[in-house]
Structure formats: structure tokens, C-alpha cells
Amino acid sequence: MTSLSTRLLLTCAAIGVAGGLVFGIVGYLHAVVLLTVPVIYGVLIGVYFFPGVVAQTLLRRGGVALLTGTIAGLAASAIDPVNLWRHVGVGLLIGALQELPFLVTRYRYWKGWVFAVAAIVAGIVMGVFVLILVGPDHFPPLAETVYIGLFVVSPLVVTWLARLVARGVDSTGAARGVQGEMDRRRPRKHPAPLAMAAA
């Protein structure tokens, strides 16, 4: 293992552990929210997007959201051991969903709008998945709309905050040497001016 990959893994581990501490604390709120005001449950899901977005924004490398999400889920067990598999499962699922839009570009394009798309798609998937688990007839139609809406808004807000945090860390130079480029796509070849004139 090279020193570069070691640094990358250690950076992901640090982000994952920090995220896991938050996962663990929020884990205790799940039951409370589900028993009292289940319609706002989507607000809690945004927290699970934080470590993956920080890692992706800071490092711009494939697989870092999946890795940090998994580490965060494992770290959460120190605070909330009863829900270990829920934390690991959600960390894995959201990490995988966060990877997909970047995988489409083969991890060569890391602009902000792709993060927003990832948050929206992953939020909808998570919202529908949890709604199916609790039962589609659990809420009246208006409450169902609010419920799914919060699964979209919460990840978007957390994604924005996580990107701000990542930029702050980036400004310290802590990740220099392990970061990928913002845009690694090959530039399009434009026809030479003489060839265009001849045509």
C-alpha cells in the first residue's frame, strides 16, 4: 500500500468516524420521531449524507462516499450499539447512491450540481423505501407529500453544509496530494479554423 493510498484511507476514516458520532446520537432520535411525529422523519435522514459529501467534495475520488458511509455506520455502534446494522446499512446504501452520479462520469467530473442531483435522487429513493417499510397507507396523501419532500430537502441542505465544511478543510491544505481534479474530462477537439474556412 502506497503512502498516498494510506493517506486517502486515513482521511476517509477520520471523516467517517466524525460522521459516525453524529449517526450514533441521531440514532436515539429515530424512535422518538417515529412515535411522536413520524411525518418529519425525513429530516433525520440528511445526517447520513454528511460524511460521504465531505469526502467526495474534499477528495474527488471514486468510492470515498461508500467507504466513509460504511466507517461512519461502524463508528456509530460505539454510541448506539443496538442499531449497528441499521447504521451500517444506511451508511452503505446512501454511500452507494452518492457514488452513482459520479460513476456515470467515471469519476471525472465533480461540480456542485452533480452533488445536488445525487442528494435529490438518493433522498427520493430513501423516502420511498422507508415509506414502503412503514406502509403507504400510513399517511394521508398530503402528509405523504410532506414526508417524501423532507427526504429530499434534508439531504439537499446537509449536502450544501457538508460542501461548505469540505471547502473549509480544503482551504487548510490538509488534503493536498490526495485530491483528484475537479474536471478530468478530455477537452473536445474543435476543428481547425482553416479546415472550417475550407468547408
C-alpha positions as CSV (number, residue, x, y, z in Angstrom):
1,M,0.0,0.0,0.0
2,T,1.5,3.3,-1.0
3,S,1.7,6.3,1.3
4,L,-0.8,8.1,-1.0
5,S,-3.5,5.4,-0.5
6,T,-2.7,5.3,3.2
7,R,-3.3,9.0,3.5
8,L,-6.5,8.6,1.5
9,L,-7.8,5.8,3.7
10,L,-6.9,7.7,6.9
11,T,-8.7,10.8,5.6
12,C,-11.8,8.8,4.9
13,A,-11.5,7.1,8.3
14,A,-11.3,10.5,10.1
15,I,-14.4,11.8,8.2
16,G,-16.2,8.5,8.7
17,V,-15.6,8.4,12.5
18,A,-16.7,12.0,12.9
19,G,-19.9,11.3,10.9
20,G,-20.4,8.1,12.9
21,L,-20.5,10.0,16.2
22,V,-23.4,12.1,14.8
23,F,-25.1,9.0,13.4
24,G,-25.0,7.4,16.9
25,I,-26.5,10.5,18.6
26,V,-29.2,10.9,15.9
27,G,-29.9,7.1,16.2
28,Y,-31.6,7.7,19.5
29,L,-34.0,10.2,17.9
30,H,-35.3,7.8,15.4
31,A,-37.7,6.0,17.7
32,V,-38.8,9.3,19.3
33,V,-39.7,10.9,16.0
34,L,-41.4,7.7,14.7
35,L,-43.5,7.5,17.8
36,T,-44.4,11.2,18.0
37,V,-44.3,13.0,14.7
38,P,-43.4,10.4,12.0
39,V,-44.2,12.7,9.2
40,I,-40.9,14.6,9.8
41,Y,-38.8,11.5,9.9
42,G,-37.1,12.6,6.6
43,V,-35.4,15.4,8.5
44,L,-33.2,12.9,10.2
45,I,-32.0,11.1,7.1
46,G,-30.0,14.1,5.9
47,V,-27.4,13.5,8.6
48,Y,-26.4,10.2,6.8
49,F,-25.3,12.2,3.7
50,F,-22.8,14.3,5.6
51,P,-19.6,12.1,5.6
52,G,-20.0,11.0,2.0
53,V,-20.4,14.5,0.7
54,V,-17.5,15.8,2.7
55,A,-15.2,13.0,1.4
56,Q,-16.4,13.4,-2.2
57,T,-16.0,17.2,-2.2
58,L,-12.7,17.2,-0.5
59,L,-11.0,14.2,-2.2
60,R,-12.8,13.9,-5.6
61,R,-12.1,10.2,-5.8
62,G,-14.3,7.2,-6.6
63,G,-15.5,5.0,-3.7
64,V,-14.9,7.6,-0.9
65,A,-18.6,8.1,-0.1
66,L,-19.1,4.4,0.2
67,L,-16.1,4.0,2.4
68,T,-16.8,6.9,4.7
69,G,-20.5,5.9,4.9
70,T,-19.5,2.4,6.0
71,I,-16.9,3.6,8.5
72,A,-19.5,6.1,9.9
73,G,-22.0,3.3,10.3
74,L,-19.5,1.2,12.2
75,A,-18.3,4.1,14.4
76,A,-22.0,4.8,15.3
77,S,-22.1,1.4,17.1
78,A,-19.9,2.8,19.8
79,I,-22.7,5.2,20.8
80,D,-25.8,3.2,19.6
81,P,-24.7,-0.5,19.5
82,V,-28.3,-1.8,19.4
83,N,-28.8,-0.2,15.9
84,L,-25.4,-1.2,14.5
85,W,-26.8,-2.9,11.4
86,R,-29.2,0.0,10.7
87,H,-26.4,2.5,10.8
88,V,-24.1,0.3,8.6
89,G,-26.9,-0.5,6.2
90,V,-28.0,3.1,5.8
91,G,-24.4,4.3,5.5
92,L,-23.7,1.7,2.8
93,L,-26.9,2.4,0.9
94,I,-26.6,6.2,0.9
95,G,-22.8,5.9,0.1
96,A,-23.7,3.8,-2.9
97,L,-26.4,6.2,-4.0
98,Q,-24.0,9.1,-3.7
99,E,-21.4,7.3,-5.9
100,L,-23.8,6.7,-8.8
101,P,-24.0,10.1,-10.4
102,F,-20.2,10.4,-10.3
103,L,-19.8,6.8,-11.6
104,V,-21.7,7.8,-14.7
105,T,-18.9,10.3,-15.5
106,R,-16.3,7.7,-14.5
107,Y,-15.4,9.9,-11.5
108,R,-14.0,12.7,-13.8
109,Y,-16.5,15.5,-13.0
110,W,-17.1,16.9,-9.5
111,K,-19.2,20.1,-10.0
112,G,-21.8,21.2,-7.4
113,W,-24.9,20.4,-9.4
114,V,-23.9,16.7,-9.6
115,F,-23.9,16.7,-5.7
116,A,-27.4,18.2,-5.8
117,V,-28.7,15.6,-8.2
118,A,-27.2,12.8,-6.1
119,A,-28.9,14.2,-2.9
120,I,-32.3,14.5,-4.7
121,V,-32.2,11.0,-6.2
122,A,-30.9,9.4,-3.0
123,G,-33.4,11.3,-0.9
124,I,-36.3,10.1,-3.1
125,V,-35.1,6.5,-3.1
126,M,-34.7,6.6,0.7
127,G,-38.1,8.2,1.2
128,V,-39.9,5.7,-0.9
129,F,-38.0,2.8,0.6
130,V,-38.9,3.9,4.2
131,L,-42.5,4.7,3.2
132,I,-42.9,1.1,1.9
133,L,-41.5,-0.2,5.1
134,V,-43.9,1.8,7.3
135,G,-46.8,1.2,4.8
136,P,-48.0,3.5,2.1
137,D,-51.4,3.8,3.8
138,H,-49.8,5.1,7.0
139,F,-50.2,8.8,6.0
140,P,-52.9,10.7,4.2
141,P,-51.9,12.0,0.7
142,L,-50.9,15.5,1.9
143,A,-48.8,14.1,4.8
144,E,-47.2,11.6,2.4
145,T,-46.1,14.5,0.1
146,V,-44.6,16.4,3.1
147,Y,-42.9,13.1,4.2
148,I,-41.2,12.5,0.8
149,G,-40.5,16.2,0.5
150,L,-38.5,16.2,3.7
151,F,-36.5,13.2,2.4
152,V,-35.4,15.5,-0.5
153,V,-34.9,18.8,1.3
154,S,-32.9,17.4,4.3
155,P,-30.2,15.7,2.1
156,L,-30.0,18.8,-0.1
157,V,-29.5,21.1,3.0
158,V,-27.0,18.7,4.5
159,T,-25.1,18.3,1.2
160,W,-24.8,22.1,1.0
161,L,-23.5,22.3,4.6
162,A,-21.1,19.4,4.0
163,R,-19.7,21.0,0.9
164,L,-19.1,24.2,3.0
165,V,-17.2,22.2,5.6
166,A,-15.2,20.4,3.0
167,R,-14.2,23.7,1.4
168,G,-13.1,24.9,4.8
169,V,-10.9,21.8,5.3
170,D,-9.6,22.2,1.8
171,S,-8.5,25.7,2.5
172,T,-6.2,24.4,5.2
173,G,-4.4,22.3,2.6
174,A,-5.0,19.1,4.8
175,A,-6.0,17.0,1.7
176,R,-3.3,18.3,-0.7
177,G,-1.7,15.4,-2.5
178,V,-4.7,13.1,-2.2
179,Q,-7.2,15.1,-4.2
180,G,-8.4,14.4,-7.7
181,E,-9.0,17.2,-10.2
182,M,-12.4,18.9,-10.3
183,D,-12.8,18.2,-14.0
184,R,-10.8,15.4,-15.6
185,R,-12.8,15.1,-18.8
186,R,-10.9,15.2,-22.1
187,P,-11.4,18.5,-23.9
188,R,-13.4,18.3,-27.0
189,K,-11.4,18.6,-30.2
190,H,-12.5,21.6,-32.2
191,P,-11.9,21.7,-36.0
192,A,-9.0,23.9,-37.0
193,P,-10.0,27.4,-38.3
194,L,-8.6,26.7,-41.8
195,A,-10.5,23.5,-42.1
196,M,-13.7,25.3,-41.2
197,A,-13.0,28.0,-43.7
198,A,-12.3,25.5,-46.4
199,A,-15.6,23.7,-45.7
